[in-house]
Amino acid sequence: MKSFSYVAIVLLMACHGQPDMKPDDYRPLLHFTPPQLWTNDPNGLVHYDNEYHLFYQHNPYGNTWGHMSWGHAVSKDLLRWEHLPLALAEYTDAQTGDSTMIFSGTVVVDAKNSSGLCSGADCLVAIYTSHVHRDGEGLRQHQSLAYSNDKGRTWMRYDQNPVLDIQRKDFRDPKVFWHAPTSKWVMALVIPDLYKVQLYQSSNLMNWTLMSDFGPAGDTLRIWECPDLFELPVRDKPGQTKWVLSLSGSHPAGPDFVGMQYFVGDFDGTRFTTSQTEPRYLDFGKDYYAGIVYNHLEDRTVMLAWANNWAYANQIPTGHWRGAMALPRELQLAETQNGWHLLQQPIRELQAQRKKQLNSPPPQINGPLEIEIELAPGGAVDLWATENQKTQLRYANGSLTLDRSQSGNVDFHPLFSSEEKVVVGQRPSLRLRLILDQSILEVFSDDGQITLCE
């Protein structure tokens, strides 16, 4: 049996996107990782003054979840990152003794200073969830503001926080964007246990009015988190766009794992509507969660997500650092015989990292790889880490299977060792693009409809 009919291997530049950090057995070279300690959801993704800002959920005191604050890094190309000091830190109320963690949120460019918070031209405003807790027990969640006058280098919390409070214990993850047709700010956020997205409007980022609700819908096997609402062009249909509502929650493999789903529909400035009845999943690997898109990016839509899964996130054996981001992805939309589908591909900047094409697999490779492969039906490819450790991709019976059960240290948690199977349909061959970067593998089908991050 012929395993594959075509393969091309490109060595990507091991420039190390974070040159101040030493590589180790697990730390990727192209994917973002923290210098040390814990990281989860990306937050506040914004492009401003030729810089991509990445804020992220960070524990500055340990390498497991806790003490949520906003870490911060900036990049010119979404691959090489400069780490900056902590942007927003957990704090304690001196009067009540309650602590407030800085949960997920958004950063916007308030160019006209609609909030009145800024004194100069470089006005960035963060809208985030304040998670108030006492002795480890969550008390309430509400939405708060912070602002920066120096391109995001330092931040001040608004002294009249919160700006939105509906007196619920769980009410979080605001995504805010400017809606030009109605000249207003729009906020999407979730009531997780009700499987509901609420849409609010504001003229000044401070006073918010509820416009509409969406949900329950699609997959409700786990709570909803991290919503995003964005407009995408339709491939091969110039001038046509649709709106996408993305959510984090359950996984196509079931509620033991977390994943992402999305809905395609229309947004009239007040309400999101869709005729879609079944969930569509954004990624079929186990390690793609909490993805949101960049604000203030005019020529494309770029999503960044956490490359981990809550099923085992606190146990992954990476030592003094824990958590990474998937590669940023450019998004498009296509109308197919089976309905609307997101199309995802690695950002175009990755092409500049191509260093050398290899005619055949060398005995040992130090550095990230880009592999293009065409699998015949019944074909497979093994990606060997050592003589005893491999990850396998198989195409058979119209399905693509990614098997990481022998990929290395898989015994640290019973749910980590797994096979992911996704239906791709019967084809004469299946062309795949793989990005292999130390402990992370991302798989993209040639048309971008199918992705797996592990």
C-alpha positions as a Markdown table, in Angstrom:
| # | Residue | x | y | z |
|---|---|---|---|---|
| 1 | Met | 0.0 | 0.0 | 0.0 |
| 2 | Lys | 1.3 | 3.4 | -1.0 |
| 3 | Ser | 1.3 | 5.7 | 2.0 |
| 4 | Phe | 1.5 | 9.0 | 0.1 |
| 5 | Ser | 1.8 | 10.2 | -3.4 |
| 6 | Tyr | 3.5 | 13.6 | -2.8 |
| 7 | Val | 5.5 | 15.1 | 0.1 |
| 8 | Ala | 7.4 | 18.3 | 0.4 |
| 9 | Ile | 9.3 | 19.2 | 3.6 |
| 10 | Val | 10.4 | 22.8 | 4.3 |
| 11 | Leu | 12.7 | 23.7 | 7.2 |
| 12 | Leu | 11.4 | 26.8 | 8.9 |
| 13 | Met | 13.8 | 29.3 | 10.4 |
| 14 | Ala | 14.5 | 28.5 | 14.0 |
| 15 | Cys | 14.9 | 32.1 | 14.7 |
| 16 | His | 13.0 | 31.6 | 17.9 |
| 17 | Gly | 10.1 | 34.0 | 18.2 |
| 18 | Gln | 11.2 | 34.8 | 21.8 |
| 19 | Pro | 15.0 | 35.1 | 21.7 |
| 20 | Asp | 15.3 | 35.8 | 25.4 |
| 21 | Met | 14.1 | 32.3 | 26.3 |
| 22 | Lys | 16.1 | 29.1 | 26.1 |
| 23 | Pro | 14.6 | 26.2 | 24.1 |
| 24 | Asp | 13.8 | 23.0 | 25.8 |
| 25 | Asp | 12.2 | 19.6 | 24.9 |
| 26 | Tyr | 8.7 | 21.0 | 24.7 |
| 27 | Arg | 8.9 | 24.8 | 24.1 |
| 28 | Pro | 8.0 | 25.6 | 20.5 |
| 29 | Leu | 10.0 | 28.1 | 18.4 |
| 30 | Leu | 7.2 | 29.7 | 16.3 |
| 31 | His | 4.3 | 29.5 | 18.7 |
| 32 | Phe | 4.0 | 32.0 | 21.5 |
| 33 | Thr | 4.8 | 30.8 | 25.0 |
| 34 | Pro | 5.3 | 32.8 | 28.2 |
| 35 | Pro | 8.8 | 33.2 | 29.6 |
| 36 | Gln | 7.7 | 31.2 | 32.6 |
| 37 | Leu | 4.6 | 30.3 | 34.7 |
| 38 | Trp | 1.0 | 29.8 | 33.6 |
| 39 | Thr | -0.8 | 31.1 | 30.5 |
| 40 | Asn | -4.2 | 30.5 | 29.0 |
| 41 | Asp | -6.7 | 32.5 | 26.9 |
| 42 | Pro | -5.5 | 35.3 | 24.6 |
| 43 | Asn | -7.0 | 38.6 | 25.4 |
| 44 | Gly | -7.1 | 42.2 | 24.1 |
| 45 | Leu | -5.9 | 41.4 | 20.6 |
| 46 | Val | -5.4 | 44.7 | 18.8 |
| 47 | His | -3.2 | 46.0 | 16.0 |
| 48 | Tyr | -2.0 | 49.6 | 16.6 |
| 49 | Asp | 0.8 | 51.7 | 15.2 |
| 50 | Asn | 2.4 | 48.7 | 13.4 |
| 51 | Glu | 2.3 | 46.5 | 16.5 |
| 52 | Tyr | 0.3 | 43.5 | 17.2 |
| 53 | His | -0.6 | 43.4 | 20.9 |
| 54 | Leu | -1.2 | 40.1 | 22.7 |
| 55 | Phe | -2.5 | 40.2 | 26.2 |
| 56 | Tyr | -3.2 | 36.9 | 27.8 |
| 57 | Gln | -4.5 | 35.2 | 31.0 |
| 58 | His | -1.4 | 34.8 | 33.2 |
| 59 | Asn | -0.6 | 33.6 | 36.7 |
| 60 | Pro | 2.4 | 35.6 | 37.8 |
| 61 | Tyr | 2.9 | 33.4 | 40.8 |
| 62 | Gly | 2.7 | 29.8 | 39.6 |
| 63 | Asn | 2.5 | 27.4 | 36.6 |
| 64 | Thr | -1.1 | 26.3 | 37.3 |
| 65 | Trp | -4.3 | 28.4 | 36.9 |
| 66 | Gly | -4.9 | 31.1 | 39.5 |
| 67 | His | -4.3 | 34.8 | 40.3 |
| 68 | Met | -5.5 | 35.7 | 36.8 |
| 69 | Ser | -3.9 | 38.8 | 35.5 |
| 70 | Trp | -3.0 | 40.1 | 32.0 |
| 71 | Gly | 0.4 | 39.3 | 30.6 |
| 72 | His | 1.5 | 41.3 | 27.6 |
| 73 | Ala | 3.7 | 41.0 | 24.5 |
| 74 | Val | 4.0 | 42.8 | 21.2 |
| 75 | Ser | 5.1 | 41.8 | 17.7 |
| 76 | Lys | 5.7 | 43.2 | 14.3 |
| 77 | Asp | 4.9 | 40.0 | 12.5 |
| 78 | Leu | 2.9 | 37.8 | 14.9 |
| 79 | Leu | 5.8 | 35.4 | 15.1 |
| 80 | Arg | 8.6 | 37.2 | 16.9 |
| 81 | Trp | 7.4 | 38.5 | 20.3 |
| 82 | Glu | 8.8 | 41.1 | 22.7 |
| 83 | His | 7.6 | 40.4 | 26.3 |
| 84 | Leu | 6.5 | 43.4 | 28.3 |
| 85 | Pro | 5.7 | 43.8 | 32.0 |
| 86 | Leu | 2.4 | 42.6 | 33.4 |
| 87 | Ala | -0.4 | 44.9 | 32.1 |
| 88 | Leu | -3.2 | 44.4 | 34.5 |
| 89 | Ala | -2.7 | 42.6 | 37.8 |
| 90 | Glu | -5.0 | 40.9 | 40.3 |
| 91 | Tyr | -5.7 | 43.3 | 43.3 |
| 92 | Thr | -7.4 | 43.2 | 46.7 |
| 93 | Asp | -9.9 | 45.6 | 48.1 |
| 94 | Ala | -8.5 | 47.1 | 51.3 |
| 95 | Gln | -12.0 | 47.6 | 52.8 |
| 96 | Thr | -13.7 | 44.3 | 52.1 |
| 97 | Gly | -10.7 | 42.0 | 51.6 |
| 98 | Asp | -12.2 | 40.7 | 48.4 |
| 99 | Ser | -9.7 | 40.0 | 45.6 |
| 100 | Thr | -10.4 | 40.8 | 41.9 |
| 101 | Met | -8.8 | 38.7 | 39.2 |
| 102 | Ile | -8.6 | 40.2 | 35.6 |
| 103 | Phe | -10.5 | 37.8 | 33.4 |
| 104 | Ser | -10.7 | 37.8 | 29.6 |
| 105 | Gly | -11.6 | 40.9 | 27.6 |
| 106 | Thr | -10.9 | 43.2 | 24.7 |
| 107 | Val | -8.7 | 46.2 | 23.8 |
| 108 | Val | -10.0 | 48.8 | 21.4 |
| 109 | Val | -8.4 | 51.9 | 19.7 |
| 110 | Asp | -10.6 | 54.8 | 21.0 |
| 111 | Ala | -9.3 | 57.1 | 18.3 |
| 112 | Lys | -11.8 | 59.9 | 19.1 |
| 113 | Asn | -11.5 | 59.4 | 22.8 |
| 114 | Ser | -15.2 | 58.6 | 23.1 |
| 115 | Ser | -14.6 | 57.4 | 26.7 |
| 116 | Gly | -13.0 | 60.7 | 27.7 |
| 117 | Leu | -10.4 | 58.7 | 29.6 |
| 118 | Cys | -7.3 | 59.6 | 27.5 |
| 119 | Ser | -5.2 | 62.7 | 27.4 |
| 120 | Gly | -3.4 | 62.0 | 24.1 |
| 121 | Ala | -3.7 | 60.5 | 20.7 |
| 122 | Asp | -2.6 | 57.0 | 21.6 |
| 123 | Cys | -5.8 | 56.0 | 23.4 |
| 124 | Leu | -6.2 | 52.3 | 24.0 |
| 125 | Val | -9.1 | 51.1 | 26.2 |
| 126 | Ala | -9.4 | 47.6 | 27.7 |
| 127 | Ile | -12.8 | 46.2 | 28.5 |
| 128 | Tyr | -12.4 | 43.1 | 30.7 |
| 129 | Thr | -14.3 | 40.9 | 33.3 |
| 130 | Ser | -13.6 | 41.6 | 36.9 |
| 131 | His | -13.8 | 38.3 | 38.8 |
| 132 | Val | -14.5 | 39.1 | 42.4 |
| 133 | His | -13.6 | 36.3 | 44.9 |
| 134 | Arg | -13.1 | 35.6 | 48.6 |
| 135 | Asp | -11.2 | 32.7 | 50.0 |
| 136 | Gly | -11.2 | 31.0 | 46.6 |
| 137 | Glu | -14.9 | 31.3 | 46.1 |
| 138 | Gly | -16.2 | 33.4 | 43.2 |
| 139 | Leu | -18.7 | 36.0 | 44.3 |
| 140 | Arg | -19.6 | 37.9 | 41.1 |
| 141 | Gln | -18.4 | 39.0 | 37.7 |
| 142 | His | -18.9 | 42.4 | 36.1 |
| 143 | Gln | -17.3 | 44.4 | 33.3 |
| 144 | Ser | -14.6 | 47.0 | 33.9 |
| 145 | Leu | -12.4 | 49.4 | 32.0 |
| 146 | Ala | -8.7 | 50.3 | 32.0 |
| 147 | Tyr | -6.9 | 52.7 | 29.7 |
| 148 | Ser | -3.5 | 53.5 | 28.3 |
| 149 | Asn | -2.0 | 56.7 | 26.9 |
| 150 | Asp | 1.4 | 55.3 | 25.9 |
| 151 | Lys | 0.6 | 52.6 | 23.3 |
| 152 | Gly | -0.3 | 50.0 | 25.8 |
| 153 | Arg | 2.9 | 50.1 | 27.9 |
| 154 | Thr | 1.2 | 51.2 | 31.1 |
| 155 | Trp | -2.4 | 50.9 | 32.2 |
| 156 | Met | -4.8 | 52.6 | 34.7 |
| 157 | Arg | -8.0 | 51.1 | 35.9 |
| 158 | Tyr | -11.0 | 53.3 | 35.6 |
| 159 | Asp | -11.9 | 54.6 | 39.1 |
| 160 | Gln | -15.7 | 54.3 | 38.5 |
| 161 | Asn | -15.6 | 50.6 | 37.6 |
| 162 | Pro | -17.7 | 48.5 | 37.0 |
| 163 | Val | -19.3 | 49.8 | 33.8 |
| 164 | Leu | -21.7 | 46.8 | 33.3 |
| 165 | Asp | -23.0 | 44.7 | 36.2 |
| 166 | Ile | -26.2 | 42.5 | 36.0 |
| 167 | Gln | -25.6 | 41.0 | 39.4 |
| 168 | Arg | -24.7 | 37.5 | 38.2 |
| 169 | Lys | -22.0 | 35.2 | 39.5 |
| 170 | Asp | -21.0 | 34.2 | 35.9 |
| 171 | Phe | -21.1 | 37.0 | 33.3 |
| 172 | Arg | -17.9 | 37.4 | 31.3 |
| 173 | Asp | -15.5 | 37.6 | 28.4 |
| 174 | Pro | -16.5 | 40.9 | 26.6 |
| 175 | Lys | -15.5 | 41.3 | 23.0 |
| 176 | Val | -16.0 | 44.9 | 21.9 |
| 177 | Phe | -15.7 | 46.3 | 18.4 |
| 178 | Trp | -16.7 | 49.5 | 16.5 |
| 179 | His | -19.7 | 49.0 | 14.3 |
| 180 | Ala | -19.3 | 51.7 | 11.6 |
| 181 | Pro | -22.8 | 51.5 | 10.0 |
| 182 | Thr | -24.4 | 52.4 | 13.3 |
| 183 | Ser | -21.5 | 54.5 | 14.7 |
| 184 | Lys | -21.5 | 52.7 | 18.0 |
| 185 | Trp | -19.5 | 50.3 | 20.1 |
| 186 | Val | -20.9 | 46.7 | 20.2 |
| 187 | Met | -20.1 | 44.3 | 23.0 |
| 188 | Ala | -20.7 | 40.5 | 22.9 |
| 189 | Leu | -20.4 | 38.6 | 26.1 |
| 190 | Val | -21.7 | 35.4 | 27.7 |
| 191 | Ile | -23.9 | 34.2 | 30.5 |
| 192 | Pro | -22.1 | 30.8 | 30.5 |
| 193 | Asp | -24.5 | 28.5 | 32.3 |
| 194 | Leu | -27.5 | 29.8 | 30.3 |
| 195 | Tyr | -25.7 | 29.2 | 26.9 |
| 196 | Lys | -26.5 | 32.8 | 26.0 |
| 197 | Val | -24.6 | 35.5 | 24.2 |
| 198 | Gln | -25.8 | 39.1 | 25.0 |
| 199 | Leu | -25.1 | 42.0 | 22.7 |
| 200 | Tyr | -24.8 | 45.5 | 24.1 |
| 201 | Gln | -24.3 | 48.9 | 22.5 |
| 202 | Ser | -22.6 | 52.1 | 23.7 |
| 203 | Ser | -21.4 | 55.5 | 22.4 |
| 204 | Asn | -18.7 | 56.0 | 25.0 |
| 205 | Leu | -17.6 | 52.5 | 26.3 |
| 206 | Met | -19.0 | 53.4 | 29.7 |
| 207 | Asn | -22.8 | 53.3 | 29.4 |
| 208 | Trp | -24.1 | 50.0 | 27.9 |
| 209 | Thr | -27.6 | 49.1 | 26.7 |
| 210 | Leu | -28.7 | 45.6 | 26.0 |
| 211 | Met | -29.8 | 45.1 | 22.4 |
| 212 | Ser | -30.4 | 41.3 | 22.0 |
| 213 | Asp | -29.7 | 37.8 | 23.1 |
| 214 | Phe | -28.5 | 34.7 | 21.1 |
| 215 | Gly | -28.8 | 31.2 | 22.4 |
| 216 | Pro | -29.1 | 28.5 | 23.5 |
| 217 | Ala | -28.1 | 27.0 | 20.1 |
| 218 | Gly | -25.7 | 24.4 | 18.7 |
| 219 | Asp | -23.6 | 22.6 | 21.2 |
| 220 | Thr | -24.6 | 23.1 | 24.8 |
| 221 | Leu | -22.8 | 20.2 | 26.4 |
| 222 | Arg | -20.5 | 22.6 | 28.3 |
| 223 | Ile | -20.8 | 26.2 | 29.4 |
| 224 | Trp | -20.2 | 28.9 | 26.8 |
| 225 | Glu | -17.2 | 31.2 | 27.0 |
| 226 | Cys | -15.1 | 33.7 | 25.0 |
| 227 | Pro | -17.6 | 34.9 | 22.3 |
| 228 | Asp | -16.5 | 36.9 | 19.2 |
| 229 | Leu | -18.6 | 38.5 | 16.5 |
| 230 | Phe | -17.0 | 39.5 | 13.2 |
| 231 | Glu | -17.7 | 40.1 | 9.5 |
| 232 | Leu | -15.9 | 38.0 | 6.9 |
| 233 | Pro | -15.7 | 38.2 | 3.1 |
| 234 | Val | -17.1 | 35.2 | 1.1 |
| 235 | Arg | -14.6 | 33.5 | -1.1 |
| 236 | Asp | -15.1 | 33.9 | -4.8 |
| 237 | Lys | -18.0 | 36.3 | -4.3 |
| 238 | Pro | -16.5 | 39.9 | -4.4 |
| 239 | Gly | -18.4 | 42.3 | -2.2 |
| 240 | Gln | -20.4 | 39.7 | -0.3 |
| 241 | Thr | -19.9 | 39.3 | 3.4 |
| 242 | Lys | -21.5 | 37.3 | 6.3 |
| 243 | Trp | -21.1 | 37.5 | 10.0 |
| 244 | Val | -19.6 | 34.8 | 12.2 |
| 245 | Leu | -20.3 | 34.3 | 15.9 |
| 246 | Ser | -17.7 | 32.1 | 17.5 |
| 247 | Leu | -17.8 | 30.5 | 21.0 |
| 248 | Ser | -15.7 | 28.3 | 23.2 |
| 249 | Gly | -17.4 | 25.4 | 24.9 |
| 250 | Ser | -17.6 | 21.7 | 24.2 |
| 251 | His | -15.6 | 19.6 | 21.8 |
| 252 | Pro | -16.7 | 17.4 | 18.8 |
| 253 | Ala | -15.4 | 14.4 | 20.8 |
| 254 | Gly | -17.8 | 15.3 | 23.7 |
| 255 | Pro | -18.0 | 17.2 | 26.9 |
| 256 | Asp | -14.9 | 15.7 | 28.5 |
| 257 | Phe | -12.9 | 18.2 | 26.4 |
| 258 | Val | -13.3 | 21.8 | 25.4 |
| 259 | Gly | -13.3 | 23.2 | 21.9 |
| 260 | Met | -14.8 | 25.9 | 19.7 |
| 261 | Gln | -18.0 | 26.2 | 17.6 |
| 262 | Tyr | -19.2 | 28.9 | 15.3 |
| 263 | Phe | -22.4 | 30.2 | 13.7 |
| 264 | Val | -22.7 | 32.0 | 10.3 |
| 265 | Gly | -25.5 | 34.5 | 9.8 |
| 266 | Asp | -26.3 | 38.2 | 9.7 |
| 267 | Phe | -25.9 | 41.1 | 12.1 |
| 268 | Asp | -28.1 | 44.2 | 11.5 |
| 269 | Gly | -26.4 | 46.3 | 14.2 |
| 270 | Thr | -28.8 | 45.1 | 16.9 |
| 271 | Arg | -29.3 | 41.3 | 16.5 |
| 272 | Phe | -27.4 | 38.3 | 15.2 |
| 273 | Thr | -29.5 | 35.8 | 13.3 |
| 274 | Thr | -28.7 | 32.5 | 11.7 |
| 275 | Ser | -30.6 | 29.7 | 10.0 |
| 276 | Gln | -27.9 | 27.2 | 11.2 |
| 277 | Thr | -29.3 | 24.5 | 13.5 |
| 278 | Glu | -26.3 | 22.2 | 14.0 |
| 279 | Pro | -23.0 | 23.3 | 15.5 |
| 280 | Arg | -19.9 | 23.7 | 13.3 |
| 281 | Tyr | -16.6 | 23.2 | 15.0 |
| 282 | Leu | -13.7 | 25.4 | 14.4 |
| 283 | Asp | -11.0 | 22.9 | 15.1 |
| 284 | Phe | -11.0 | 19.1 | 15.5 |
| 285 | Gly | -7.8 | 18.8 | 17.5 |
| 286 | Lys | -7.8 | 18.7 | 21.3 |
| 287 | Asp | -5.8 | 21.9 | 21.7 |
| 288 | Tyr | -7.6 | 24.9 | 20.3 |
| 289 | Tyr | -9.7 | 27.0 | 22.6 |
| 290 | Ala | -10.7 | 30.6 | 23.5 |
| 291 | Gly | -9.9 | 31.9 | 20.0 |
| 292 | Ile | -10.7 | 35.6 | 19.2 |
| 293 | Val | -9.8 | 37.9 | 16.3 |
| 294 | Tyr | -7.7 | 41.0 | 16.2 |
| 295 | Asn | -9.3 | 44.4 | 16.4 |
| 296 | His | -8.3 | 47.3 | 14.2 |
| 297 | Leu | -6.9 | 45.1 | 11.4 |
| 298 | Glu | -8.2 | 46.4 | 8.1 |
| 299 | Asp | -7.1 | 44.0 | 5.3 |
| 300 | Arg | -7.7 | 40.6 | 6.9 |
| 301 | Thr | -9.2 | 38.7 | 9.8 |
| 302 | Val | -6.7 | 37.0 | 12.1 |
| 303 | Met | -7.6 | 34.6 | 15.0 |
| 304 | Leu | -5.4 | 33.5 | 17.8 |
| 305 | Ala | -6.3 | 30.8 | 20.3 |
| 306 | Trp | -4.9 | 28.9 | 23.3 |
| 307 | Ala | -3.2 | 25.6 | 22.3 |
| 308 | Asn | -4.4 | 23.6 | 25.3 |
| 309 | Asn | -7.4 | 21.8 | 26.8 |
| 310 | Trp | -8.9 | 22.3 | 30.2 |
| 311 | Ala | -9.1 | 18.4 | 30.5 |
| 312 | Tyr | -5.4 | 18.3 | 31.2 |
| 313 | Ala | -4.1 | 21.9 | 31.0 |
| 314 | Asn | -2.8 | 22.0 | 34.6 |
| 315 | Gln | -0.8 | 18.8 | 34.2 |
| 316 | Ile | 1.1 | 19.1 | 30.9 |
| 317 | Pro | 4.7 | 18.3 | 31.7 |
| 318 | Thr | 6.4 | 21.5 | 30.5 |
| 319 | Gly | 8.0 | 22.4 | 33.8 |
| 320 | His | 8.5 | 26.1 | 34.7 |
| 321 | Trp | 6.3 | 27.4 | 31.9 |
| 322 | Arg | 2.8 | 26.1 | 31.0 |
| 323 | Gly | 0.6 | 27.1 | 28.1 |
| 324 | Ala | 1.1 | 28.2 | 24.5 |
| 325 | Met | -0.8 | 29.9 | 21.7 |
| 326 | Ala | -1.7 | 28.3 | 18.4 |
| 327 | Leu | -0.3 | 29.9 | 15.3 |
| 328 | Pro | -2.3 | 32.9 | 14.2 |
| 329 | Arg | -4.7 | 32.0 | 11.4 |
| 330 | Glu | -6.2 | 34.0 | 8.6 |
| 331 | Leu | -9.9 | 33.4 | 8.2 |
| 332 | Gln | -12.2 | 33.4 | 5.2 |
| 333 | Leu | -15.7 | 32.1 | 4.5 |
| 334 | Ala | -17.0 | 29.7 | 1.8 |
| 335 | Glu | -20.5 | 28.6 | 0.8 |
| 336 | Thr | -20.4 | 24.9 | 0.0 |
| 337 | Gln | -22.9 | 22.2 | -0.8 |
| 338 | Asn | -22.9 | 21.5 | 2.9 |
| 339 | Gly | -23.5 | 25.1 | 4.0 |
| 340 | Trp | -21.2 | 27.8 | 5.2 |
| 341 | His | -17.7 | 26.9 | 6.3 |
| 342 | Leu | -14.8 | 28.8 | 7.8 |
| 343 | Leu | -11.6 | 28.5 | 5.9 |
| 344 | Gln | -8.4 | 28.7 | 8.0 |
| 345 | Gln | -4.8 | 29.0 | 7.0 |
| 346 | Pro | -1.6 | 30.0 | 8.8 |
| 347 | Ile | -0.8 | 33.7 | 8.5 |
| 348 | Arg | 1.0 | 34.8 | 5.4 |
| 349 | Glu | 4.0 | 35.9 | 7.5 |
| 350 | Leu | 5.0 | 32.3 | 8.0 |
| 351 | Gln | 6.2 | 32.1 | 4.3 |
| 352 | Ala | 9.0 | 34.5 | 5.2 |
| 353 | Gln | 10.3 | 31.9 | 7.7 |
| 354 | Arg | 10.9 | 29.3 | 5.0 |
| 355 | Lys | 14.6 | 28.5 | 5.0 |
| 356 | Lys | 15.3 | 25.3 | 3.0 |
| 357 | Gln | 13.3 | 22.7 | 1.1 |
| 358 | Leu | 14.4 | 19.1 | 1.9 |
| 359 | Asn | 14.2 | 16.5 | -0.7 |
| 360 | Ser | 13.9 | 13.7 | 1.8 |
| 361 | Pro | 13.5 | 13.5 | 5.6 |
| 362 | Pro | 16.9 | 13.9 | 7.3 |
| 363 | Pro | 17.8 | 11.6 | 10.1 |
| 364 | Gln | 17.5 | 14.4 | 12.7 |
| 365 | Ile | 15.9 | 17.8 | 12.5 |
| 366 | Asn | 16.3 | 20.6 | 15.0 |
| 367 | Gly | 13.7 | 23.3 | 14.3 |
| 368 | Pro | 10.2 | 23.7 | 13.1 |
| 369 | Leu | 9.0 | 22.1 | 9.9 |
| 370 | Glu | 6.3 | 22.9 | 7.3 |
| 371 | Ile | 5.3 | 19.7 | 5.5 |
| 372 | Glu | 3.0 | 19.4 | 2.5 |
| 373 | Ile | 1.7 | 15.8 | 1.9 |
| 374 | Glu | -0.8 | 14.1 | -0.3 |
| 375 | Leu | -2.3 | 11.0 | 1.2 |
| 376 | Ala | -3.9 | 8.4 | -1.0 |
| 377 | Pro | -7.0 | 6.5 | 0.4 |
| 378 | Gly | -5.7 | 4.1 | 3.0 |
| 379 | Gly | -2.4 | 6.0 | 3.3 |
| 380 | Ala | -0.6 | 7.2 | 6.4 |
| 381 | Val | 2.4 | 9.2 | 7.5 |
| 382 | Asp | 4.4 | 8.8 | 10.7 |
| 383 | Leu | 6.1 | 11.7 | 12.3 |
| 384 | Trp | 8.8 | 10.3 | 14.5 |
| 385 | Ala | 10.2 | 12.1 | 17.5 |
| 386 | Thr | 12.4 | 9.1 | 18.5 |
| 387 | Glu | 12.6 | 5.5 | 17.5 |
| 388 | Asn | 9.8 | 4.8 | 20.0 |
| 389 | Gln | 7.7 | 7.9 | 19.7 |
| 390 | Lys | 5.6 | 8.9 | 16.8 |
| 391 | Thr | 2.5 | 10.8 | 15.8 |
| 392 | Gln | 0.5 | 9.3 | 12.9 |
| 393 | Leu | -1.9 | 10.8 | 10.3 |
| 394 | Arg | -4.2 | 8.3 | 8.4 |
| 395 | Tyr | -6.7 | 8.8 | 5.6 |
| 396 | Ala | -9.1 | 6.0 | 5.3 |
| 397 | Asn | -12.9 | 5.4 | 4.7 |
| 398 | Gly | -13.4 | 9.2 | 4.1 |
| 399 | Ser | -11.9 | 10.2 | 7.5 |
| 400 | Leu | -8.7 | 11.8 | 8.6 |
| 401 | Thr | -7.3 | 10.4 | 11.9 |
| 402 | Leu | -4.6 | 12.0 | 14.0 |
| 403 | Asp | -3.2 | 9.6 | 16.5 |
| 404 | Arg | -0.9 | 10.9 | 19.3 |
| 405 | Ser | -1.2 | 7.9 | 21.6 |
| 406 | Gln | 2.5 | 7.1 | 21.0 |
| 407 | Ser | 3.8 | 10.7 | 20.6 |
| 408 | Gly | 5.9 | 10.8 | 23.8 |
| 409 | Asn | 5.1 | 11.4 | 27.4 |
| 410 | Val | 1.3 | 10.8 | 27.2 |
| 411 | Asp | 0.8 | 9.3 | 30.7 |
| 412 | Phe | 0.6 | 12.5 | 32.7 |
| 413 | His | -3.2 | 12.5 | 32.3 |
| 414 | Pro | -5.6 | 9.7 | 31.2 |
| 415 | Leu | -7.4 | 12.0 | 28.7 |
| 416 | Phe | -4.3 | 13.2 | 26.9 |
| 417 | Ser | -3.5 | 10.0 | 24.8 |
| 418 | Ser | -6.1 | 10.1 | 22.1 |
| 419 | Glu | -7.1 | 9.7 | 18.4 |
| 420 | Glu | -9.0 | 12.5 | 16.7 |
| 421 | Lys | -11.1 | 11.5 | 13.7 |
| 422 | Val | -12.8 | 13.9 | 11.4 |
| 423 | Val | -14.9 | 13.2 | 8.3 |
| 424 | Val | -13.4 | 14.7 | 5.2 |
| 425 | Gly | -15.2 | 12.7 | 2.5 |
| 426 | Gln | -14.1 | 10.3 | -0.2 |
| 427 | Arg | -11.5 | 11.9 | -2.4 |
| 428 | Pro | -8.9 | 10.5 | -4.9 |
| 429 | Ser | -6.3 | 12.0 | -2.4 |
| 430 | Leu | -6.2 | 14.3 | 0.6 |
| 431 | Arg | -3.6 | 17.1 | 0.5 |
| 432 | Leu | -2.5 | 18.4 | 3.9 |
| 433 | Arg | -0.3 | 21.2 | 5.2 |
| 434 | Leu | 1.4 | 20.4 | 8.5 |
| 435 | Ile | 3.3 | 22.8 | 10.9 |
| 436 | Leu | 5.4 | 20.8 | 13.3 |
| 437 | Asp | 7.0 | 22.9 | 16.1 |
| 438 | Gln | 8.5 | 20.9 | 18.9 |
| 439 | Ser | 5.5 | 19.7 | 21.0 |
| 440 | Ile | 2.8 | 21.3 | 18.8 |
| 441 | Leu | 1.4 | 20.0 | 15.5 |
| 442 | Glu | -1.1 | 21.9 | 13.4 |
| 443 | Val | -2.8 | 20.3 | 10.4 |
| 444 | Phe | -4.6 | 22.2 | 7.7 |
| 445 | Ser | -6.5 | 20.6 | 4.8 |
| 446 | Asp | -5.7 | 22.1 | 1.4 |
| 447 | Asp | -8.9 | 24.1 | 1.3 |
| 448 | Gly | -8.7 | 25.2 | 4.9 |
| 449 | Gln | -12.0 | 23.7 | 5.9 |
| 450 | Ile | -10.5 | 21.1 | 8.3 |
| 451 | Thr | -7.9 | 22.0 | 10.9 |
| 452 | Leu | -6.4 | 20.1 | 13.9 |
| 453 | Cys | -4.2 | 21.6 | 16.6 |
| 454 | Glu | -2.5 | 19.2 | 19.1 |
